[in-house]
Amino acid sequence: MTMNTPSISTDLSGALDERSREIFRALVESYMESGDPLGSRSLSRMLPMALSPASIRNVMSDLEDLGLIYAPHISAGRLPTHKGLRFFVDAFMQVGDLQPDMRETIERQVRSEDTSRPVETLLTEASQMLSGMTRGAGLVIAAKQDATIRHIEFIRLDPKRALVVLVGGNDQVENRVMELPDGVTAGQLTEASNFLNAHLVGRTIGEVRSELERITDEVRSALDVLSRDLVERGLAVWAGTREGAGAARLIVRGRGNLLEGLSAGEELDRLRLLFDELERKESLIELMTLAEEGSGVRIFIGSENKLFSLSGSSLIVAPWRDGDDKVVGAVGIIGPTRLNYARIVPMVDYTAQLVSRLTRK
């Protein structure tokens, strides 16, 4: 499994001796387990070596100077900073392969015997599964795709209008009303439909336009002026339909998980801002870019990414790919900074691989 993370471990590893590393590790692991600050007296009982609380306080002061931990309140224990969590992920965390029983659980919840179900259903189930297994918010993005065309038909409604029946490569049927040029006959509607269906099966809208430009002379000889006009109008209707349907989609499940344990109005407002921001087109593009920049799972902790800096959340994200190995979407988890990264990273990675396999069929 490949991980791509912004690393700071090289700069800090040499600054910590074994005692400092053990204290830092224990403090971070305690934070990930409970979310509470940890004091020197509690730490002294957790360490594998015998150290007095006073010695531990001296080490914690050094760690604080390095920007790895901080005190949330006067005379309280310490918590890791975002920089400290990044250092822990880079220098201490060990990520293994997903256990077979966990793989079976993921496949059972995402895979389906119904091979005809829409891709969006599969993606929704993947998002729901990740949310349920991590207690975070499961996130799936499907990028804009240039859909193929299977069939198009014109059905006259009245002298001025026709119903355009459009069937996509995913068997999705869409109906649109189209204005007709003056004087169009029923025969010309049939002629335009037949011509389009003879040249567009299995092609995208861009490919159809290129094909029609290539066979311009054939179009002129096979169709009269009104039929050619119908062909162009039919393509325009299809292009307009796909522009909206093919836009990048965001599926988020388990948003309520991020609200658990929050009571302060300020924290709730930050999360609401995050959810609002996620719906913006620019944010979808940014999330897709994050996934595309690495070949494997990427981890962003709090302020490392401006999208999550306000809410103090973390993002674990991995790309999923089509049959040509092109990145067409991403799956991931949004959660608090004290996520169990070592457990969740392989889950996100395997889910991305599974979605890639299932969407290629």
C-alpha positions as CSV (number, residue, x, y, z in Angstrom):
1,M,0.0,0.0,0.0
2,T,1.3,3.4,-1.0
3,M,0.9,6.5,1.2
4,N,1.6,10.1,0.2
5,T,1.7,12.5,3.1
6,P,3.3,15.9,3.6
7,S,6.3,14.9,5.7
8,I,8.1,16.8,8.5
9,S,9.7,13.7,10.1
10,T,13.1,14.3,8.6
11,D,13.5,17.6,10.4
12,L,12.4,16.4,13.8
13,S,13.6,12.9,14.1
14,G,17.2,14.0,15.0
15,A,15.9,16.4,17.7
16,L,14.4,13.7,19.9
17,D,16.2,11.1,22.0
18,E,14.7,7.8,22.9
19,R,13.2,9.1,26.1
20,S,11.5,12.1,24.3
21,R,10.2,9.8,21.6
22,E,8.6,7.4,24.2
23,I,6.9,10.3,26.0
24,F,5.7,11.8,22.8
25,R,4.4,8.5,21.5
26,A,2.5,7.7,24.8
27,L,1.0,11.2,24.8
28,V,-0.3,11.0,21.2
29,E,-1.6,7.4,21.6
30,S,-3.5,8.5,24.8
31,Y,-5.0,11.4,22.9
32,M,-6.2,9.2,20.0
33,E,-7.8,6.9,22.5
34,S,-9.5,9.4,24.8
35,G,-9.1,12.9,23.3
36,D,-8.1,14.2,26.8
37,P,-5.0,16.1,27.8
38,L,-2.3,14.0,29.6
39,G,-0.3,15.2,32.5
40,S,3.2,14.2,33.7
41,R,2.0,12.1,36.6
42,S,-0.3,10.0,34.4
43,L,2.5,9.7,31.8
44,S,4.9,8.4,34.4
45,R,2.7,5.4,35.0
46,M,2.4,4.6,31.3
47,L,6.0,4.6,30.2
48,P,8.2,1.5,29.8
49,M,11.0,3.3,31.7
50,A,11.1,4.7,35.2
51,L,10.9,8.5,35.0
52,S,9.8,11.0,37.6
53,P,7.0,13.5,36.8
54,A,9.5,16.3,37.1
55,S,11.7,14.7,34.4
56,I,8.7,14.2,32.2
57,R,7.7,17.8,32.6
58,N,11.2,18.9,31.4
59,V,10.8,16.7,28.3
60,M,7.3,18.0,27.7
61,S,8.7,21.5,27.8
62,D,11.2,20.6,25.1
63,L,8.4,19.0,23.0
64,E,6.3,22.2,23.4
65,D,9.3,24.3,22.2
66,L,9.4,22.1,19.1
67,G,5.7,22.8,18.4
68,L,4.7,19.2,18.9
69,I,2.5,19.5,21.9
70,Y,0.6,22.3,23.7
71,A,-1.2,23.0,26.9
72,P,-4.9,23.7,26.3
73,H,-5.3,25.3,29.7
74,I,-3.0,26.6,32.4
75,S,-1.6,23.8,34.6
76,A,-3.4,21.2,32.5
77,G,-2.0,18.2,30.7
78,R,-0.7,18.4,27.1
79,L,-2.2,17.6,23.7
80,P,-0.5,17.1,20.4
81,T,-0.6,19.9,17.9
82,H,-1.4,19.3,14.2
83,K,2.3,19.4,13.6
84,G,2.8,16.8,16.3
85,L,0.2,14.6,14.8
86,R,1.8,14.9,11.4
87,F,5.1,13.9,12.9
88,F,3.5,10.9,14.7
89,V,1.9,9.7,11.5
90,D,5.2,10.0,9.6
91,A,7.7,8.8,12.1
92,F,5.8,6.3,14.4
93,M,2.7,5.0,12.7
94,Q,2.9,1.5,11.2
95,V,0.2,0.6,8.6
96,G,-0.3,-3.0,7.8
97,D,-2.4,-4.8,5.2
98,L,-6.1,-5.1,5.9
99,Q,-7.1,-8.4,7.6
100,P,-9.1,-10.9,5.5
101,D,-12.2,-10.6,7.7
102,M,-12.2,-6.8,7.4
103,R,-11.9,-7.1,3.6
104,E,-14.9,-9.5,3.6
105,T,-16.9,-7.1,5.7
106,I,-16.1,-4.2,3.3
107,E,-16.9,-6.3,0.2
108,R,-20.2,-7.6,1.7
109,Q,-21.4,-4.1,2.4
110,V,-20.4,-2.6,-1.0
111,R,-20.6,-5.4,-3.4
112,S,-24.0,-6.5,-4.8
113,E,-25.4,-9.3,-6.8
114,D,-27.4,-6.7,-8.8
115,T,-24.9,-5.8,-11.5
116,S,-27.5,-3.4,-13.1
117,R,-27.7,-1.1,-10.1
118,P,-26.6,2.5,-10.8
119,V,-23.0,3.5,-10.1
120,E,-24.3,6.2,-7.7
121,T,-25.9,3.5,-5.5
122,L,-22.6,1.7,-5.3
123,L,-20.8,4.9,-4.3
124,T,-23.5,5.8,-1.7
125,E,-23.0,2.3,-0.1
126,A,-19.3,2.8,-0.1
127,S,-19.6,6.1,1.7
128,Q,-22.1,4.7,4.2
129,M,-19.9,1.7,4.9
130,L,-16.8,3.9,5.6
131,S,-18.8,6.1,7.9
132,G,-20.2,3.2,9.9
133,M,-16.8,1.5,10.3
134,T,-14.8,4.6,11.2
135,R,-17.4,6.8,13.0
136,G,-16.3,9.6,10.7
137,A,-18.0,11.0,7.7
138,G,-17.6,8.9,4.6
139,L,-16.9,10.8,1.5
140,V,-17.0,9.7,-2.1
141,I,-16.5,12.0,-5.2
142,A,-17.3,11.0,-8.7
143,A,-15.7,13.2,-11.3
144,K,-17.4,14.6,-14.4
145,Q,-17.5,11.9,-17.1
146,D,-18.3,12.3,-20.8
147,A,-21.2,9.8,-21.0
148,T,-21.7,7.6,-24.0
149,I,-24.9,7.6,-26.1
150,R,-26.9,4.6,-26.9
151,H,-30.1,5.8,-28.6
152,I,-31.9,9.0,-29.5
153,E,-35.5,9.4,-30.8
154,F,-37.7,12.3,-31.8
155,I,-41.4,12.1,-31.0
156,R,-43.6,14.9,-32.2
157,L,-45.8,16.6,-29.6
158,D,-47.3,19.4,-31.8
159,P,-46.3,21.2,-34.9
160,K,-43.7,23.3,-33.0
161,R,-42.3,20.9,-30.5
162,A,-40.9,17.3,-30.2
163,L,-39.9,15.1,-27.3
164,V,-36.3,14.0,-27.5
165,V,-35.8,10.6,-25.8
166,L,-32.2,10.1,-24.8
167,V,-30.7,6.8,-23.6
168,G,-27.2,6.8,-22.1
169,G,-24.6,4.1,-21.9
170,N,-25.6,3.5,-18.3
171,D,-29.2,2.8,-19.5
172,Q,-30.4,6.1,-18.0
173,V,-33.3,7.5,-19.9
174,E,-33.9,11.2,-20.1
175,N,-36.7,13.1,-22.0
176,R,-36.3,16.7,-23.2
177,V,-38.7,18.9,-25.2
178,M,-37.1,20.5,-28.3
179,E,-38.4,23.3,-30.5
180,L,-38.9,22.2,-34.1
181,P,-37.9,24.2,-37.2
182,D,-40.8,25.2,-39.4
183,G,-42.1,22.7,-41.9
184,V,-40.6,19.5,-40.3
185,T,-42.5,16.4,-41.3
186,A,-42.8,13.1,-39.4
187,G,-40.6,11.4,-42.1
188,Q,-37.8,13.9,-41.4
189,L,-38.0,13.3,-37.7
190,T,-37.6,9.6,-38.3
191,E,-34.8,10.2,-40.8
192,A,-32.8,12.4,-38.3
193,S,-33.3,9.8,-35.6
194,N,-32.1,6.9,-37.8
195,F,-29.1,8.9,-39.0
196,L,-28.0,9.8,-35.5
197,N,-28.4,6.3,-34.2
198,A,-26.4,4.9,-37.1
199,H,-23.4,7.2,-36.2
200,L,-23.5,7.6,-32.4
201,V,-23.9,4.2,-30.8
202,G,-21.2,3.8,-28.1
203,R,-19.8,7.3,-28.6
204,T,-19.6,10.4,-26.4
205,I,-21.1,13.7,-27.5
206,G,-17.6,15.0,-28.4
207,E,-16.9,11.9,-30.5
208,V,-20.2,12.2,-32.3
209,R,-19.5,15.8,-33.2
210,S,-16.0,14.8,-34.5
211,E,-17.5,12.0,-36.5
212,L,-20.2,14.3,-38.1
213,E,-17.5,16.8,-39.0
214,R,-15.5,14.0,-40.6
215,I,-18.4,12.8,-42.7
216,T,-19.8,16.3,-43.7
217,D,-20.3,15.3,-47.3
218,E,-22.2,12.2,-46.4
219,V,-24.4,14.2,-44.1
220,R,-25.2,16.7,-46.9
221,S,-26.0,13.9,-49.4
222,A,-28.0,11.8,-47.0
223,L,-30.1,14.5,-45.3
224,D,-32.0,17.6,-46.5
225,V,-31.6,21.0,-44.8
226,L,-34.4,20.4,-42.2
227,S,-33.1,17.0,-41.2
228,R,-29.6,18.3,-40.8
229,D,-31.0,21.0,-38.5
230,L,-32.8,18.3,-36.5
231,V,-29.5,16.4,-36.1
232,E,-27.8,19.5,-34.8
233,R,-30.6,20.3,-32.4
234,G,-30.7,16.8,-31.1
235,L,-27.0,16.9,-30.3
236,A,-27.4,20.3,-28.6
237,V,-30.1,18.9,-26.4
238,W,-27.9,15.9,-25.5
239,A,-24.9,18.1,-24.7
240,G,-27.0,20.4,-22.5
241,T,-28.4,17.4,-20.6
242,R,-25.0,15.8,-20.0
243,E,-23.5,19.1,-18.8
244,G,-25.6,19.0,-15.6
245,A,-25.8,15.2,-15.2
246,G,-22.0,14.8,-15.7
247,A,-20.9,17.3,-13.2
248,A,-18.8,16.1,-10.3
249,R,-20.9,14.6,-7.5
250,L,-20.2,14.5,-3.8
251,I,-21.7,11.9,-1.6
252,V,-21.2,12.4,2.2
253,R,-22.7,10.0,4.7
254,G,-22.4,10.1,8.5
255,R,-22.1,13.8,9.0
256,G,-23.8,13.4,12.4
257,N,-20.7,11.4,13.6
258,L,-18.7,14.5,13.5
259,L,-21.2,16.2,15.8
260,E,-20.9,13.6,18.6
261,G,-19.5,15.1,21.8
262,L,-19.7,18.7,20.5
263,S,-21.6,21.2,22.6
264,A,-19.9,24.5,22.1
265,G,-21.6,26.7,19.6
266,E,-18.3,27.8,18.0
267,E,-17.3,24.2,17.3
268,L,-20.7,23.4,15.7
269,D,-20.5,26.5,13.6
270,R,-17.1,25.5,12.3
271,L,-18.4,22.1,11.2
272,R,-21.4,23.7,9.5
273,L,-19.0,25.9,7.6
274,L,-17.1,22.8,6.5
275,F,-20.2,21.1,5.2
276,D,-21.2,24.2,3.3
277,E,-17.8,24.5,1.9
278,L,-17.8,20.8,0.7
279,E,-20.8,21.5,-1.5
280,R,-18.9,24.2,-3.4
281,K,-17.7,23.3,-6.9
282,E,-14.2,24.7,-6.1
283,S,-14.0,22.4,-3.1
284,L,-14.8,19.3,-5.2
285,I,-12.1,20.3,-7.6
286,E,-9.7,20.7,-4.7
287,L,-10.5,17.3,-3.2
288,M,-10.1,15.7,-6.6
289,T,-6.7,17.4,-7.0
290,L,-5.6,16.2,-3.6
291,A,-6.4,12.6,-4.6
292,E,-4.8,12.9,-8.0
293,E,-1.5,14.3,-6.7
294,G,-0.5,11.0,-5.2
295,S,-0.7,7.4,-6.3
296,G,-2.0,6.1,-2.9
297,V,-3.7,7.2,0.3
298,R,-3.1,10.8,1.4
299,I,-3.5,12.1,4.9
300,F,-4.2,15.8,5.7
301,I,-4.4,16.9,9.3
302,G,-6.2,20.0,10.4
303,S,-4.5,23.1,9.1
304,E,-2.5,21.3,6.5
305,N,-5.4,21.8,4.1
306,K,-7.3,25.1,4.0
307,L,-10.6,23.3,3.4
308,F,-10.4,21.6,6.9
309,S,-8.4,24.2,8.8
310,L,-11.4,26.0,10.2
311,S,-13.1,22.8,11.5
312,G,-9.9,21.3,12.8
313,S,-10.8,18.0,10.9
314,S,-8.6,15.5,9.2
315,L,-9.0,13.9,5.8
316,I,-7.9,10.5,4.6
317,V,-8.4,10.2,0.9
318,A,-7.5,7.8,-1.9
319,P,-8.3,7.9,-5.7
320,W,-10.4,5.4,-7.6
321,R,-9.7,4.8,-11.2
322,D,-11.4,3.6,-14.4
323,G,-10.4,0.8,-16.8
324,D,-7.7,3.1,-18.4
325,D,-6.2,3.7,-14.9
326,K,-7.4,7.3,-15.0
327,V,-8.4,8.9,-11.7
328,V,-12.2,9.5,-11.9
329,G,-13.1,9.9,-8.3
330,A,-12.0,9.6,-4.7
331,V,-13.1,8.0,-1.5
332,G,-12.2,9.0,2.0
333,I,-13.0,9.8,5.6
334,I,-13.4,13.2,7.3
335,G,-13.0,13.0,11.1
336,P,-11.5,14.6,14.1
337,T,-7.7,14.9,14.3
338,R,-7.6,12.0,16.7
339,L,-8.6,9.5,14.1
340,N,-7.1,6.0,14.4
341,Y,-5.0,6.6,11.3
342,A,-3.3,3.2,11.3
343,R,-6.7,1.4,11.3
344,I,-8.5,3.7,8.8
345,V,-5.8,4.2,6.1
346,P,-5.9,0.5,4.9
347,M,-9.7,0.6,5.0
348,V,-9.8,3.7,2.7
349,D,-7.2,2.2,0.4
350,Y,-9.0,-1.1,0.0
351,T,-12.4,0.6,-0.5
352,A,-10.8,2.7,-3.3
353,Q,-9.5,-0.4,-5.0
354,L,-12.9,-2.2,-4.6
355,V,-14.8,0.8,-6.1
356,S,-12.3,0.9,-9.0
357,R,-13.0,-2.8,-9.7
358,L,-16.7,-2.7,-9.4
359,T,-17.2,0.5,-11.6
360,R,-15.1,-1.0,-14.4
361,K,-17.7,-3.8,-15.0
